[in-house]
């Protein structure tokens, strides 16, 4: 790869990083979580008489 091409890619990468830094600092990037499947997962108390952990984790897998 030529030196000119490497410099061009470096400049482009720096510009992308600057955009990402700006988005992170401005707080404009919002993550929306879909919690619609949470009702399919039973609560697990961890108590001795609770559903076994494996069964609980299997119910989470099935909800996905």
N, C-alpha and C positions, 0 to 999 in steps of 0.2 A: 504494500500500500504506500502511496507516495506521501511525502511530508505535507504537501498542500491538502490532500484529502484528510489526513489525520488532524490537521489544524481545523479544517472545516467541521469535522465530526466533533472535535473538542468544543468548538464554539457553539454548535447546536446543542450539545449535552449541557453546557453551562447555562444556556438559555432555558432549557427544559427544567433544570434544577432551580433556577431563579423563579420560574412560574410556580413550581411546587412549593417552594419556600413561601412565596407570597400567598398562595392559597392556604397554607397551614397557619400563617400568622394572622391572616384576616378572618379566619373562622368561617369562611364562606362554604367550605366543604362540610356537608352534613350527611351523616350516615343514618339511614332509616332502617330500623329493624322490623321484620315481619314477625309478629308474635301470635299470629292466628293459629298456629299449631300447638301453642302452649297448653291449651285446654285438654289436649289428647294425652298429655303426660301426667300421670298421677303423682301426687306429692309423696316424697319418700322421707320418712322420719329418721331412719337409721336405727330405730329401736329393735330390740331382739325379736319381737313378734311381727316386724314389718316385712313387706315383700322382699325376697332376696335381691341383693344388689344386681345380680345378673339379669333377673327378670325386669327390674326397674330400667336398666340400661337397654334391654331389648325393646321396651316400650318406647324409649326415646328413638331408637333406630327405626321402628315402625312408623313413627310420627313424621319422619323426614320424607 
